[in-house]
Amino acid sequence: MKKFVIRPVNTRNMNEKFTNDLSKQDEPRIKGVCEVRRSKLELYEAVLEVLVKEPLVVDDIAYQINIDCTALGRYLGFLIKNDLVEERSSNEETLYAITERGIAVLKTLNFQKYLEKVMNSVMALDDALQTVSVISKRNSEQKKKSE
């Protein structure tokens, strides 16, 4: 009777090789698969960002933000109900467009992201300043000991 030995496979090297062999046109598709699940707020924001450029039909919005059309319908319903997006009929198609209120909300969300980045930068600078003061204090103590 033959014995089989199960050896662990180094998938990291396999994944790196596979990823490196991909052409540039495949990278966005692969990156989309690996993304973390987005929150409702992130999806609402994505819809608003797409509609800032131009009014679109459901299929185009779904394609651009990488979401199922059925799920997108629920998000659009919420945005319409809250007067952030409006429906427009055009040549037997229903286009969705961002409203003035939707633009204001999107600007607020973008400003909030900006403030978060500034806050993170300030915190990093504060940490760096504390580290510099500790290092300079140690250096001055070492100089006193050596004298």
C-alpha positions in Angstrom: 0.0 0.0 0.0 1.3 3.4 -0.9 1.6 6.2 1.6 0.8 9.7 0.5 2.6 12.6 2.1 0.8 15.9 2.2 3.2 18.8 2.0 2.2 22.4 2.6 2.2 24.4 -0.5 3.8 27.9 -0.5 0.9 29.7 -1.9 2.5 33.1 -1.4 5.1 32.4 -4.1 2.4 31.0 -6.4 0.3 34.1 -5.9 3.2 36.4 -6.5 4.1 34.6 -9.7 0.5 34.6 -10.8 0.0 38.3 -10.1 3.3 39.2 -11.8 2.3 37.3 -14.9 -0.9 39.2 -15.3 -1.1 41.8 -18.0 -1.9 45.4 -17.1 -5.4 45.3 -18.4 -6.3 42.5 -16.0 -5.1 44.3 -12.9 -8.2 46.5 -12.2 -10.5 43.4 -12.5 -8.3 41.4 -10.1 -8.1 44.4 -7.6 -11.9 44.6 -7.6 -12.2 41.0 -6.5 -9.8 41.5 -3.5 -11.5 44.7 -2.2 -13.1 44.7 1.2 -16.8 44.9 1.4 -18.0 48.5 1.2 -20.3 50.1 3.7 -23.6 51.7 2.7 -22.1 55.1 3.1 -19.3 54.3 0.8 -21.7 53.0 -1.8 -23.9 56.1 -1.5 -20.8 58.2 -2.0 -19.7 56.1 -5.0 -23.1 56.6 -6.7 -23.0 60.4 -6.0 -19.4 60.6 -7.4 -20.3 58.8 -10.6 -23.4 61.0 -11.1 -21.5 64.3 -10.6 -19.9 63.8 -14.0 -23.2 63.2 -15.9 -26.6 61.7 -15.6 -26.5 57.9 -16.2 -28.8 54.9 -16.6 -28.8 52.1 -13.9 -26.6 49.8 -15.9 -23.9 52.4 -16.4 -23.9 53.3 -12.7 -23.7 49.7 -11.6 -20.8 49.0 -14.0 -18.8 52.0 -12.9 -19.2 51.3 -9.1 -19.0 47.5 -9.5 -22.3 46.6 -8.0 -25.3 44.4 -8.9 -28.2 46.3 -10.6 -30.7 45.0 -8.1 -28.7 46.1 -5.1 -28.1 49.5 -6.8 -31.9 49.9 -7.1 -32.2 49.9 -3.3 -29.4 52.4 -2.9 -30.8 54.7 -5.6 -34.2 54.5 -3.9 -32.7 55.7 -0.7 -30.9 58.6 -2.5 -34.0 59.6 -4.3 -36.1 59.5 -1.2 -33.6 61.8 0.5 -33.5 64.2 -2.5 -29.9 63.5 -3.3 -30.6 62.0 -6.7 -33.4 62.5 -9.1 -34.9 60.5 -11.9 -35.1 62.0 -15.4 -36.9 60.4 -18.4 -35.1 60.7 -21.7 -35.8 58.8 -24.9 -37.5 55.8 -23.2 -34.7 55.6 -20.7 -34.6 56.6 -17.0 -31.5 58.7 -16.2 -30.4 59.4 -12.7 -28.8 62.7 -11.9 -27.4 64.2 -8.7 -29.3 67.1 -7.2 -27.9 70.3 -5.6 -28.5 68.7 -2.2 -26.6 65.6 -3.4 -23.6 67.8 -4.5 -23.6 69.5 -1.1 -23.6 66.2 0.7 -20.8 64.9 -1.5 -18.7 68.0 -0.8 -19.3 67.5 2.9 -18.2 63.9 2.7 -15.1 64.8 0.7 -14.3 67.6 3.2 -14.7 65.1 6.1 -12.2 62.8 4.4 -9.8 65.7 4.0 -10.1 66.6 7.7 -9.4 63.0 8.6 -6.2 63.1 6.6 -5.2 66.3 8.2 -5.9 64.9 11.6 -3.8 61.8 10.9 -1.0 64.0 9.7 -1.1 66.1 12.8 -1.1 63.0 15.0 1.9 61.6 13.1 3.7 65.0 13.5 2.9 65.0 17.2 4.3 61.5 17.6 7.4 62.5 15.7 7.9 65.6 18.0 7.5 63.4 21.1 10.1 61.0 19.8 12.5 63.8 18.9 12.2 65.3 22.4 12.8 61.9 24.0 15.9 61.3 21.8 17.3 64.8 22.5 16.7 64.3 26.2 18.6 61.0 26.1 21.4 62.6 24.2 21.8 65.4 26.7 21.8 62.9 29.5 24.5 60.9 27.8 26.6 64.0 27.3 26.3 64.9 31.0 27.4 61.4 32.0 30.4 61.4 29.7 31.7 64.8 31.0 
